[in-house]
């Protein structure tokens, strides 16, 4: 799992049927200015500015989409309220 910040969302009229009615969010993995932005399916109702917990587990994609082998790699599985790392 990893932490990221939601920067925005995308609109895709043409997409796999398992992604119908699913938000696809744009994430910044906080890797600096040169790090590419990532996409993830929202499984928890995150919004722009949310700091989220992201997994790349296939079972998480299956759980969120309801199909056994979804065309999804990254899934938002939590919204982080506080971070007490030192």
PEJO-V815178 format. One record per residue. PHI is phi as a letter, one per 30 degrees, with the letter a starting at -180 (* if undefined). D_CENTER is the distance of its C-alpha to the mean C-alpha in whole Angstrom. Layout:
phi->PHI d_center->D_CENTER
phi->PHI d_center->D_CENTER
This chain:
phi->* d_center->11
phi->b d_center->10
phi->c d_center->10
phi->a d_center->9
phi->c d_center->10
phi->d d_center->8
phi->c d_center->11
phi->l d_center->11
phi->b d_center->10
phi->c d_center->12
phi->c d_center->14
phi->b d_center->15
phi->d d_center->18
phi->c d_center->19
phi->a d_center->16
phi->e d_center->16
phi->e d_center->18
phi->d d_center->15
phi->c d_center->13
phi->e d_center->15
phi->i d_center->14
phi->c d_center->11
phi->d d_center->9
phi->c d_center->7
phi->c d_center->6
phi->c d_center->7
phi->c d_center->7
phi->c d_center->10
phi->d d_center->11
phi->i d_center->14
phi->c d_center->16
phi->j d_center->19
phi->d d_center->20
phi->d d_center->20
phi->d d_center->16
phi->d d_center->14
phi->d d_center->11
phi->c d_center->8
phi->c d_center->6
phi->a d_center->3
phi->d d_center->4
phi->d d_center->5
phi->c d_center->7
phi->b d_center->9
phi->i d_center->10
phi->d d_center->9
phi->b d_center->11
phi->e d_center->12
phi->j d_center->13
phi->d d_center->11
phi->c d_center->11
phi->b d_center->8
phi->c d_center->8
phi->c d_center->6
phi->b d_center->8
phi->c d_center->9
phi->d d_center->12
phi->d d_center->13
phi->d d_center->14
phi->d d_center->11
phi->d d_center->10
phi->d d_center->14
phi->d d_center->14
phi->d d_center->11
phi->d d_center->13
phi->i d_center->16
phi->b d_center->17
phi->d d_center->18
phi->b d_center->17
phi->d d_center->14
phi->d d_center->13
phi->b d_center->10
phi->c d_center->9
phi->c d_center->5
phi->b d_center->4
phi->d d_center->4
phi->c d_center->8
phi->a d_center->9
phi->c d_center->10
phi->d d_center->13
phi->d d_center->16
phi->b d_center->18
phi->b d_center->19
phi->c d_center->22
phi->d d_center->22
phi->c d_center->25
